[in-house]
Amino acid sequence: MIVVPVYNKQLISEGNLYFQTDEFKNLGGRAVQGEKVVLLQNKSFQKRNEMTEDNFYPIGASGILSTISPDGYIVVKVNNRVNIDEIAIDQRHNIELSISRRPDTEPANPEKEMEVLRRLKEEVKELSSRFQYVGFFNMMIDNMNTVGELTAAVSYWMKNSNDDKYRILAEDSAATRLELMEKAVVEFVEVAKVTTDAATAQEQEYKDMYRESAIKKQMEYLQKELDEMHPENQTDVQKFEEKINEAGMNEDAEKEARKVLDRLKQEGKNSPETGMLYDYLDFVTGLSWKKQEAEFIDLSEAERILDEDHYGLDKVKKRIVQQIAVMNLKKKQSGSILLFVGAPGTGKTSIGKSISKSLGREYVRVSLGGIRDEADIRGHRRTYIGAMPGRIMDAINKSGVSNPVMVLDEIDKLSQSYNGDPASALLEVLDPEQNNTFTDHYMNVPYDLSDVMFICTANSVDTIPEPLLNRMEVINFTGYTPDEKLKIARKHLLPKSMASMGISSDKLEVSDEVLETIIEEYTREAGVRGLRKRIDSLCRGAAVLISKGGQDKLSITKDQLRTDLDMRPVRRENVPDKQKAGVVTGMAWTSVGGEILYIETLFTRGKGNIIITGKLGDVMKESAQIAVSLVKSLFPEKAKMFEENDLHIHVPDGAVPKDGPSAGITMTTAIASLLTGNDVDPRIAMTGEVSLRGLVMPIGGLPEKLMAALRSGVKTAFIPYENEQDLVDVADEVKENLQIIPVKTVEEVLKRTGVIE
């Protein structure tokens, strides 16, 4: 038995139903001549793999697959309406059902039905004479023996809804059903006639419009002759002719450019297409088509430039120097696409400018944040009014060279819409095997992007599609330590801010103590963007005092900061000296860097319920369930505590969404601490996923988490044993001032924290 769900098609009680072969196989899965077919009516349009049992109406139709035509259609001979008594859909989306025949309560008058059928055939055939394929359609109409067959044949074009079609099928009286089908077909014919009459009137309107266009064309030819009498009007054509000859375009590009130039020659000065043709030629001739010669780059000089512009970031600089070395040896652009991932203000975008400087190349930046239209990447086709090239080719044009350093900023902020997926369009741009023939829709000719050095930036890789992420080499930008921030402020931020405010170095003095106070008390970030703003604010205030005069040199003190910055110190989460049993310090990672968090637990009189609060995501809630089960297994003698009480697990900052499995060990330790009554030193922090076997599993974001722990006063940090290899990415300052203990099991953590003996 073949089960075929249909939508917006009129099912009938008897007669032939026609399907396209591909349509039938997509709906029913297979097509076997002579096999029984059950037709179900969908309530709404759904793909086969998305359907559920309640998606179908309770009445359908059954019959036999009578014909599989080599011409691409299938005929189902329907013989009964049926009740759908039971229906089930398995995991493979197969539909299993049981049916029973649904008899008519009142038969239709055969003579009346034949008269209605004859009249409707004439109406439909008269209407079909206005369309193509008249002969084939009329032959089908002549072969139909019931009003139901005719209704089903035209049901796809009817204006009545899917519900209306089902009401016809569900009507138990055959006589009433005949009236409903007659009404539906007549309504369809009348609406179609009005539509075709309107189309005929529109056709006449088009003829008048074409005549007007021909007259305008004649006027343009006359204008062209006038232009030839005035040579100054030919300067643009000659200019583009010279540019095309000198550009060094590839064969396809030159052919397209000359084709557009010929059209420009033929168009009059006042033609509406002249501006579009001019803009196109101006764009393609302005591009750099010639291959740039590979230049040898001094690695020592490149390292000096990178160190001069950015403090720290040793891992990033090392990878960039490696890239330059490969380019020197290959004498061409390396195929790697770099993706810089890190919190805001960590230097991802600015180091792109330093890379271009060290390579001696032009620098261009393309902001991708919020782009939701594929045309922003590939460009608009020139058939559209206001067509423009995509952002990639526009940036190449602005750079004036074919091998710039191009920073694709905020690649994780791309979004999708009905206009296409810009992330998919970037697949070709960032694939070294394909981008040598990248075709922008506006240009309509291939352009070689293989010499462009692409650098992408993102705050997180979570929202980047996997195929796009696979084309890029991820380099993580960890946050800066307070010591690194101090050196950046002293070496880069303060001198730049003073210079931008017109303050000379002999007019303003800012001590390291002041900068340290700003870093520790007036910023809360992984990067230095907020620090730069605070220093700018400080310098603006100093500029006012210096402008008023009266002081040879202004010195800012720590006590003045609250007034000078006009803001309160940032509330920083420092660990307390002591906390009661059931509360444990954890470590978390966010898009702006690392944070510490507290897992709080409490028993209240109840019936063994588990209450979880703090705006936690599904993964974190599952971690809490695992933690509870694990603690129950570790302390079977205390099972009664869980039976007679409700366990409440809370993570403070309830307005902030939290998710991820890395708080598993913290939750487990907190519950065990509550159960035993042994408190955990708040200066001990931990991170790690736990399994039901009691293992501590690896996590991500370790450098940021440890940095946040040190900043908050934590002295000891437990991390998963498998994350020990990630300590190479952790700043030396953090490793020197924080006792980091890799652990394998939950029991090991509980013993080391004093929760159990």
C-alpha positions, 0 to 999 in steps of 0.5 A: 500500500502506497500512502500519498499525502497531498496539499491543495489538491481536490480529492474525489470519491471516484474517478482518475486523479493525475500526478506528475511522476516526480511529484508522486514519488516525492509524496509517496516514496515509490510508484508501483503499477497496480498497487493500492494507494491511500490519499491523505489530505494535509491540513497545512503544507509540510515536507514529508520528513516534517509531518506528524500524525495530527497533520492530516484530516480524518477522511481520505480516498483510496484507489489503485495506481492504474497507469505510469506513463512514460510521458511523465505522469501517473494516474490513480483510479480512485474508487472510495472515500475512506475514514482514517481510523489509525495513523502512525509515523515511524522514525524513518517517516513511513506512514502506517494507517488503518482505514475503513470505507466511508459510504455516501448517505445520499446518491447523486442523480446520474442524469444531472451529473452528466449534464453538469459534466457536459456544461463544465467541460464546455466552460473549461475548454472555452477558457483553455483556448486562451492558453498554450497546450490547448490540444493536450489539455482538451484531450484530457478534458474529453477523457474525463468521466466524472465531475470529480475528475474535472474538479481535481484537474483544475484544483491547483488553479482554484482560488478556494482554500485547502480547507474548502477542498477538504469540505467537498471531500468530507461531504457525505451526500453525493448530491451535495458534493456534486453541487459544491464541485460545480460551484467551485469549477464555475467560480474558477472559470469566471475568475480566470476569464476576468484575469485573461481579459485584463491581460489583453488590455495590458497587452494593448497598453504595452503596444502603446508603450513600445510605440512611444519607446520607438519614437524616443529611440528615433530622437536618440539617433538624432541626438547622436548625430548632433553629438558627432557634430560636437567632438567634446561629447566623445571624450568619455568614450575615448577615455574608456577606450584607452583605459581598456587598452592599458588595463591588462584585463583577462579575455572575458573581461576585455570582451565584456568591457568592449561590448558595453563600450559599443553600447555606450557609443550607440546610446545618446547622451540623454539615454537613461542607460548611459549613466549605468553603462558609464558607471560600469566601465568606470568601475571595471577599468578602475580595477587593477587587473595586472598581477603584482610582482611578489616582493621579498619581505624583510622578516626582521623589519616585519617583526619590528613593525608588528612589535612597534604597533602591538604589545604582546600577542606573541602567538599571533605575531609568530603565525604572521611571520610564518606566513610572510616566510612562506610567501617569501619562499613561494614568491606568491600569496600563501593559501591560508585564510586567517580568522582572529577570534577574541573579545572586543578590544583585543586588537584583532582589527588593528593588527590587520593594518599592521600586517599590511604595513609590514607587507608593504601592501594596501589595507582595506577593511570590509565590515560584515556585521548585520549583512543579510543579503547575498548581493552585498557579497556577490553584487547586484546584476546590472538588470536592476536599477541602482545595481552596485558591485559587491563589497569585496570587489568594491574594496578591491577597487578602492585599494587600487591594487590586486593584492591588498590585505583585506580585513573581513570584520565581524564575520560572525555577525552575518545573518540570513534572509529571504535574499540569500545567505551571505555566508554561503557567498563567502565560501567562494571568496575564501576558498584558495582553490576557487577565488582565482575566478571569482565572478561578481554579479555586477561585473559578470566576468571572473576576477582573480582574488588569489593574491589578496590576503584575507584576514577575518575577525570574530568575537565567537566561532559559534555563529559561523557556519561550519563549511565557512569555518573549515576554510579558515585557520583560527587564531585565538586572541586571549585577553590581556593581563593587568600588567600587559594592559599597563604596558599597552596604556603607557606605550600606545594608548596614552601617547596617542590620546595626548597627541590627538588632544594636542597635549605635549608630553611636557604638559601632562604627567600620568603615573603608573599608579593612576593607570593601574587604578583605571585598569583595576577599578574603572574597566572590566574587559578582556581587551583595552577598548574601555581603557582607551576611552577612560584615558581619552576622557582623562586627556580631554579633562586635562586639555580643558585645564591646560587651555585655561592656563595657570599650570606649567605641567599638570599631574593627575593623581589617583584621588582625582580619578572619580572626578576626572572620569565622571563615573563610579568605579566598576563593580568587580566580583572579588571572592570573599574570605569565607563562604558557607557550605553549599557555595562554590566559586566557578569560572565562566567564559563570555564573549567579552572575556572570562568571569567568575561565578558562584554556584549556590545550593540550598535544601528546603523542606519538600518532596525531592524536587530539584529547583534550578534558577539563574536563567540557565540554558538547556545544557547547563540544566542538564549539567545540574541533573548530572551533578545531582545524580552523581552526588547521590551515587557518591553519598548513598547513605544520605539519600534520605536528604534528597527524598525529604527535601527540595534541592535549590540550585541557583547561579547569581546574576539572574538576568544574564543568560548562562549556558554550557557544560563547564560548570558541572564540576562546580555544581557537583562540588557545591551539592556535595559541600551542602550535603556534608556541611563542609565549606569550600575555600572561596579562593578555590575556583574550578571549571570542567564538565562532569560525566556520570562516571565521575570524570572531569571532562575538558572545556574551552576558554581556559586562558580567559577563565584563569585570567578572570580567576586571578583578577578576582582574588582566586588563589587555586584553580582546578582544571580538567586534566586534559586541558593541561596542554592548553596551559601553554596559551596561558600568560606567564603572569597568571601561571606564576600567581595562580596555583593550577591543579589538573584533576581527572575525577570528581572524587579527587576534587572533593578530597582536595577541597576538603568536602570529603576526607 
